[in-house]
Each structure stands twice: as C-alpha cells, then as structure tokens.
Amino acid sequence: MDVRGEASTAGWARWGTAKDVKLPDSASRLLAQVLDLTPPPSVVALAAVAVPDCELDGAVLDALRQMVGDGHVITTQEARVRHASGMSTPDLLRERHGDVRLAPQAVIRPADHRQVASVLDICSRLGVAVVPFGGGTSVVGGLTPAAARYVALDLGRLNQLLAVDPVSRTATLQAGLRAPQATELLAEHGFTLGHVPQSYEYATIGGFAATRSSGQASAGYGRFDDMVMGLTVATPRGTVRVGRAPASAAGPDLRQLFLGSEGTLGVITDVTVRVRPLPARSHYEGWRFESFADGLHAVRRLAQDGPRPTLLRLSDEIETMIGAAGSGRSEGGCLLVAGYEGAEVLPTVEAAADVLAAHGGVPLGEEAGQQWARHRFDAPYLRDALLDAGAFAETLETAAYWSALPEVHGRVRQAILDALPDGALVLGHVSHVYETGASLYFTVICSPGPDPIGRWRTAKAAASEAIAATGATISHHHGVGADHRAWYAAEIGDVAVDLLRAVKQHLDPAGILNPGILVP
C-alpha cells in the first residue's frame, strides 16, 4: 500500500490513509481565538492532476523493461503523481491544488540488488536521473530533485527479512521493507528493532538508514545509525559492502559515508542491524514540571547519570497547553512522558521517579503516559485536519548541547514569531536525549494567508538562521534534503563540502543520483 493509499484515491493529498484523526472541538475553538482561519479550497482529485507525457525515449524504456520486467516500469499518471514529492506541508499543499511541479518520467520497481545496480548502470549511461523512493515520507524536499528528467526507483519489492543471527542478535533486512512489517517479521524470531519514529507506519528500513532516522524510544534503543552493523549499497560505479564486525580499527568507518547520504551516493539495498529481545514489560507515565527549565534539568539528570528510561519526551509550556486543550487535561506547566521497556522495568521506574520528584516533578500517573502512547502517531494526521480547518501547520527540529539548549529553544521560537508577526503558535519539545545534549522539535501553527508556502519559507529561514547562530545543527533526524542544503554547507565548511563533492563525483560520475539533494 502506498503511503497515500494505493487502494483509494480519496484523500490522496494527505499524510496517510490508515486512520482519520479529527481535531478536537476544544482545540478548534482555541485556534479560532488565536488565528485567522480561512476555509481551504477543495482538494483536486488525483485523476484531475495533470502531468506531462513521459518523455523517455523508447531505447531507455526498453532497456529498463528488459532489466526489471514490463510490469515494473510504470508510466501511468497515478503512479507518477504519487511518486512526485514527499510529505512536508508545502508538498501536501501543492498536491491539494493539483500542482505537481516535477513528476518522475516513470516509476521503476526492481526486485533485488542486482536489478537496482543494473538500473543505475543503465541510467548513468543514458543520462537519466534516479530518485530512490521508500515510504515517501521526506519532509525536507528529499524527493524533489534538481533534474528535468528523472525516474523514481521504488524499492517496495525489496521487502524481505534476509537473515537472523540469534546468537549475535543481528538481522539483515532489505531496504524496501516497511517498519511495521519489519517489526512483525522480527517478532516471529523473538526480536525487535525498537525503532519507532513518527513516520513508523509508512517509512522503510532503507529510508531510516539513508536519513539517520531517530525513533521515539532512542533513549533506550539508540538512533537507527547506532543499530546499523553493515550495509549493501548499489552505486553507478558498482557495489559497496561495508561492516563485517561489531567494531573495527580497519580504517575510517565507511558505513558512516552512506548513513545519512539520502540517496545521493548510492542506493542502500539491505541493512544488517542490531536487534534486541522483545520486551516483556512496558510502562508509560506522565510527570508535570512547573517550567520547561525545571523539566530540562530533570531530563538532563536522567540522561547523564541514569537511570535512563527507554523514552523521554518533555513538552514546553505552549505544547503542554495545546495538548491539554485537546485531551481534557487541566494541568499547566510542562508535561514529561517517560516510557520503559524491558524484561523487568519496575526497579528502573521507581529509581527514575525518585530523580524526577527530587527535581520538582509531580507524578500524573500511567494514564497520562498511556494517552501519549495511544496517540503517538497522530500528529501528522492532525496536520491534515488543521489544513482542512484553514490553518497551516509544519515542523522543524535541531539538536544542541545541554548548555546551549535553553538559548536554542528561546531564539528559534522567537525567530519564528518575529517572521510571522500576524500571529502563530510555536510548540516545542525535547524528543531525544543524549549524555551531552538533546534534540528540540518545534511545531508551528499559523494562518495560511494568500501565500502559505512563501510564509513558511520565510519563517523556516529565520528559524534556520537562529539555529546556525546558536551553534546547533540544522537537522537532528529529518535530514538535509533540498530545504537544508545551504545551512548544511555552512555547518560543515568549505573543505568538507569539497570532500563530499569528490566522493559524489567518484561514486556517481554522471551525477544521476538524487541531484540537488544534500550535496551543496
């Protein structure tokens, strides 16, 4: 099933079709008081979206069909539209208006690594750009190449669990495997990845690796790049296989070259990952802190000195207020959600509770945590509901050291408010923690105005400048894509940019792989 629902064209320009999440009446009333909401235009039906005819000549199409099979080189209007963009709010707005600016000429569906490698060889020789496509969940322009003529390389047929090593606790998964299916297959062997980002319902294993994804339970399980033991990558120059031991001193770790490369250096076709036994117990609970500063202090204490929960998520005052309006809770301050998974969680829960209470935390009980767990995937669907209600909602994220985190939070929030002087709500939370720092995730809700995408670009640029000025990173887990490329170049510096370009030139001499993405 496509991220937008291949079985149905109804509501196609949305985050997903797995469920219909409604905006609570209390939240709608609050937004109406703060923002100037305007009824949105009707969504253009998928069948009415116009795309130019496929311009690939017969020789290109014949070569691709000979490699992957006639039925797996698809040039239909629907397939091309569905693979034309990611899932950012600007992407969804353009789709709702029927504005598919640059659709792929064709959608190619290889069956295995050999076919992927052959497709790259054909396209490199014939000068056709290639955009790898997993779950289509990029929110940073990662699927919008700077190319007039390209094909989407849909990895959906590479969807197998290839191997499990229960002694070493590793598993090899193909790149097109969706996260829920990977969870089911590993569970049959008694294991889990423990990787559950907000895109979990649709995203793929290859996408996790290519974007350095971070799951909601990263405090306990680690980021996805922490889990990766080995990779197989198809490039126009040939196959690269890296990672053959749990650790190595044999030169630089070349796994890191492809992790986060966003399809610009090669196409990841399988990943060997660390897995862990299925947890026998899970426990979620909520805590209230008087202020975001108090909550940060408590979260830092757990992250640095333990005991560390599997999940730690601290909302600031505005996000807590908006969440309370939608859930019926009445507490003020800041909400902390802590989650625990393992063979026996009670001792960790009790020890962490002592720390949280000692730093001013007030327990709210399991229901507050369970409520978050029940709705952990709802936020992108609420974005659709907000668009339906006439509001614009989008997100951005960063990460910084603990000492800089309060300044980053304040300056980014203020930069967004200054860029949207006619009114906006800026919600923030800490979503991932480390010994040395944490990530900050912001949600912006504002009136769309006559040019909502232009307004967002202005606000996003202001936020990005604030992130750079405070020494934070331009992205913690969304990636670089096209949207962050200029700030990424400034972050790594000229020498590193030249190095990245040299690697790109070596692996992809014809420049066909996701041009205009990541590489400055």
GIGIPE-V804366 format. One line per field, one symbol per residue. burial: + if it has 24 or more other ideal C-beta (glycine too) atoms within 12 Angstrom, else -. A space follows every 10 residues. Layout:
# GIGIPE-V804366
burial = ???
This chain:
# GIGIPE-V804366
burial = -+++++--+- ++++++++-- +-++--++-+ +--++-+--+ --++-+--+- +--+-+---+ +-+++-++-- -++++-++++ ++++++++++ ++++++++++ ++++++++++ +++-++++++ ++++-+-+++ ++++++++++ +++++++-++ ++++++++++ ++-+----++ ++++++++++ +++-++--+- ++++++++++ ++++++++++ ++++++++++ ++++++++++ ++++++--++ +++------- ---++-++++ ++++++++++ ++++++--+- -++++++++- ++++++++++ +++---++++ ++++++++++ +++++++-+- +-++++++++ ++--+--++- -++-++--++ ++++---++- +++-++++++ ++++++++++ ++++++++++ ++-+++++++ +++++++-++ --++++++++ ++++--++++ +++++++++- -++-++++++ ++++++++-+ -+++++++++ +++++-++-- ++-------+ --++--++-+ ++++++++++
